[in-house]
Amino acid sequence: MAVIKRLPKYHQCLGKLLRQDVERISSQELSQLLGFTASQIRQDLNNFGEFGQQGYGYNVESLYNEIAKILGLNTVHNMIIVGAGNLGQALANYEDFETHGFKILALFDVNPRLIGLKIRGIPILDADEMDYFINRNDIDIAVIAVPSDRAPKVVEILTKTSVKGIWNFSTAEISTGKNIIVENVHLIDSLFTLSYRMNEEKLEERILKQKMKKVLNR
Amino acid sequence: MAVIKRLPKYHQCLGKLLRQDVERISSQELSQLLGFTASQIRQDLNNFGEFGQQGYGYNVESLYNEIAKILGLNTVHNMIIVGAGNLGQALANYEDFETHGFKILALFDVNPRLIGLKIRGIPILDADEMDYFINRNDIDIAVIAVPSDRAPKVVEILTKTSVKGIWNFSTAEISTGKNIIVENVHLIDSLFTLSYRMNEEKLEERILKQKMKKVLNR
């Protein structure tokens, strides 16, 4: 794995630590959280400047901010949400995205009863106007919040616009012919994580038993 | 990191490969995707049986299923969703959870206009009946889909029930006094991932420039 693949992992890990009010962290502790060796971590971060201090470790907040800068996260992304049903409206209500530089400019739907309404001041527009709106408003991310069977049609329209990224909440597997990056949200992965953690104690016993079985079978 | 922390990462990675219709994979390829060494991966999986074949690698589907069994994911979890607004309703509409053994038995809300309605046959019940319902129906996971300011009150009620896991979609930081596992969903992390990937080309140039700057400053 190249440093370019590890940087986002540092950023996410430091973001979590920040939310837990952790002030400083050593490369050893980061190593345990991330699964990379401490010397790999020190070497990666050394590429970009002198972040750590011998005997102190890293300041979580400043390292987080520096990596955000390196990753180019200090730019604003203009987004639209395609689909103004429950999911689209729920996403439009998240203020968190805007705080982090992802600005929702409009929602789009085919339902005449929704077109013209506003969510937190963000207008729901007619899906027919989508491509025109995207190209005129410098939109680079489209969020797909339509039912899975409608997703392919939406993607077909998006590939003809200036959109560079698709954030896909539908379960449809999306393929884009050209240079559009697709990030699929699989909520089930997060639910699995909860389930792993709930099972951890039982799992430790199970692993121990299986190890013993192997030893006995030798 | 212990094997117990790495197993879920294998499971998630293999799940992604399955969705991409990948049939088989070598420990070297897994190593590149996961960031653990190939020998670590072989050693971990060797703990549980003879999964791989020399020269062939691992069969993705059977390894995925075996790890699911080891992780105890072949049991059914009963869930409720607290909050039947846009987000709660959107989550209730995901059929994916049930397919993977997470069964939603009810939604709860305080809004009298919602109580009594059904989403995909799942009833919206009065929030006052929540603790009674949980204990009576063997619920082990509660999904928090209420506004952040209401989350603490909900958690207070949940800590007095048999719930073992909380899947938190609110931005409230939740602390549970007793043995409840909390998994926070931070959608912003997924949006960051999309953004990283959109920036990857630019980032490679930036890294190269900064490396050159360092060399020149020596």
Boltz contact constraints between the chains, C-beta under 6 A:
constraints:
  - contact:
      token1: [A, 1]
      token2: [B, 35]
      max_distance: 6.0
  - contact:
      token1: [A, 4]
      token2: [B, 203]
      max_distance: 6.0
  - contact:
      token1: [A, 8]
      token2: [B, 196]
      max_distance: 6.0
  - contact:
      token1: [A, 12]
      token2: [B, 189]
      max_distance: 6.0
  - contact:
      token1: [A, 35]
      token2: [B, 1]
      max_distance: 6.0
  - contact:
      token1: [A, 35]
      token2: [B, 35]
      max_distance: 6.0
  - contact:
      token1: [A, 48]
      token2: [B, 210]
      max_distance: 6.0
  - contact:
      token1: [A, 71]
      token2: [B, 196]
      max_distance: 6.0
  - contact:
      token1: [A, 72]
      token2: [B, 199]
      max_distance: 6.0
  - contact:
      token1: [A, 86]
      token2: [B, 86]
      max_distance: 6.0
  - contact:
      token1: [A, 86]
      token2: [B, 89]
      max_distance: 6.0
  - contact:
      token1: [A, 86]
      token2: [B, 90]
      max_distance: 6.0
  - contact:
      token1: [A, 87]
      token2: [B, 90]
      max_distance: 6.0
  - contact:
      token1: [A, 89]
      token2: [B, 86]
      max_distance: 6.0
  - contact:
      token1: [A, 90]
      token2: [B, 86]
      max_distance: 6.0
  - contact:
      token1: [A, 90]
      token2: [B, 87]
      max_distance: 6.0
  - contact:
      token1: [A, 90]
      token2: [B, 90]
      max_distance: 6.0
  - contact:
      token1: [A, 96]
      token2: [B, 188]
      max_distance: 6.0
  - contact:
      token1: [A, 100]
      token2: [B, 188]
      max_distance: 6.0
  - contact:
      token1: [A, 102]
      token2: [B, 191]
      max_distance: 6.0
  - contact:
      token1: [A, 164]
      token2: [B, 198]
      max_distance: 6.0
  - contact:
      token1: [A, 165]
      token2: [B, 194]
      max_distance: 6.0
  - contact:
      token1: [A, 165]
      token2: [B, 198]
      max_distance: 6.0
  - contact:
      token1: [A, 167]
      token2: [B, 194]
      max_distance: 6.0
  - contact:
      token1: [A, 181]
      token2: [B, 197]
      max_distance: 6.0
  - contact:
      token1: [A, 181]
      token2: [B, 198]
      max_distance: 6.0
  - contact:
      token1: [A, 183]
      token2: [B, 193]
      max_distance: 6.0
  - contact:
      token1: [A, 183]
      token2: [B, 194]
      max_distance: 6.0
  - contact:
      token1: [A, 185]
      token2: [B, 190]
      max_distance: 6.0
  - contact:
      token1: [A, 188]
      token2: [B, 96]
      max_distance: 6.0
  - contact:
      token1: [A, 188]
      token2: [B, 100]
      max_distance: 6.0
  - contact:
      token1: [A, 189]
      token2: [B, 12]
      max_distance: 6.0
  - contact:
      token1: [A, 190]
      token2: [B, 185]
      max_distance: 6.0
  - contact:
      token1: [A, 191]
      token2: [B, 102]
      max_distance: 6.0
  - contact:
      token1: [A, 193]
      token2: [B, 183]
      max_distance: 6.0
  - contact:
      token1: [A, 194]
      token2: [B, 165]
      max_distance: 6.0
  - contact:
      token1: [A, 194]
      token2: [B, 167]
      max_distance: 6.0
  - contact:
      token1: [A, 194]
      token2: [B, 183]
      max_distance: 6.0
  - contact:
      token1: [A, 196]
      token2: [B, 8]
      max_distance: 6.0
  - contact:
      token1: [A, 196]
      token2: [B, 71]
      max_distance: 6.0
  - contact:
      token1: [A, 197]
      token2: [B, 181]
      max_distance: 6.0
  - contact:
      token1: [A, 198]
      token2: [B, 164]
      max_distance: 6.0
  - contact:
      token1: [A, 198]
      token2: [B, 165]
      max_distance: 6.0
  - contact:
      token1: [A, 198]
      token2: [B, 181]
      max_distance: 6.0
  - contact:
      token1: [A, 199]
      token2: [B, 72]
      max_distance: 6.0
  - contact:
      token1: [A, 203]
      token2: [B, 4]
      max_distance: 6.0
  - contact:
      token1: [A, 210]
      token2: [B, 48]
      max_distance: 6.0
